Amino acid sequence: MIPAGIVELQPEVSELLLAAQDAAQISELPHCRAAVIAALENTVPEYGAHLSMLQEAQCAFAEQFAFSVSDVSDTQVLALREHLSESDVWAFVVAVYQLDMETRLALLAEEVL
Amino acid sequence: MSARIAPPTGPRRYNTPLDDVMCDFESAVARLEGLDPITVEAVRLRVARLHDCRRCRAVRYEVARNDGFDDELSARIDTYETSDLAPDLVAALRLVDAVLLTPTAVHPGLRADLAEHYSPAQVAQLLLVIARFSVNKALVALRVDAPLEDGTTLLTVLPDGSNALARPV
């Protein structure tokens, strides 16, 4: 999702950003979205269901990515690599970027547009 | 600092369909003409430093340098609130910090501050510029953000919005 204010003011670029979100398949990562939101709001994430080992690794990574990306650890990346190939890790990290930025834009667009 | 996956293989990173779509978005933002090059460069470097992106910190945009963006201006970004930077630049940097540092606690005066210097379309563009340059978070997270060469590298934006890394400064 792109905030309506951004879509209205910059429609062509918004369409491309939406296409990038779709390509990253962020809709398939609701647990990571919850982790990102919790990290930004400084709350405890509510996942609503039991998480697999992969999902736990994804959530830990997403939370750190949103909170402080330069502090993502080797351990957090290795936990992903136990389940994902390098190319899948890259695709996942791009998806986390999209979730992170989607959340931030939604928060800011309301305040400044 | 070791890379956690193999580094990108080219200007479109790993040349996957996802990378293509991402680069299309980034290039489209680069082609927008509503902001001056110095503002874009200041925003870019603030994003780079907050994310600690080694590659982004090591490049400079040629077009901004030609407009007068120099090392002194670059240094003032780090202390922009107490510097003598132009008010419009300060407002843009405040927006960067709001997006990256305090997205859930935006200063109530930020909207008016931005409106004093930028049109709504320009504010939307600033948000997209911040989003574009924040793609470096993916590189930083996987430690594939190594500078492309020693020293500072000059960056040229091509007509299609893609980047060409040129010669060291």
Interface residues (C-beta under 8 A of the other chain):
Chain A: G5 I6 L9 Q10 E12 V13 S14 L16 L17 A19 A20 A23 A24 L40 E41 N42 F61 F65 V69 S70 V72 D74 V77 E86 S87 V89 W90 A91 V93 V94 V96 Y97 D100 M101 T103 R104 L105 L107 L108 A109 E111 V112 L113
Chain B: R4 I5 A6 R13 Y14 T16 P17 L18 D19 V21 M22 D24 F25 A28 V29 L32 H51 D52 L95 A98 V99 L100 P103 T104 V106 L110 R111 L114 P120 A121 V123 A124 Q125 L127 L128 A131 S134 V135 K137 A138 V140 A141 L142
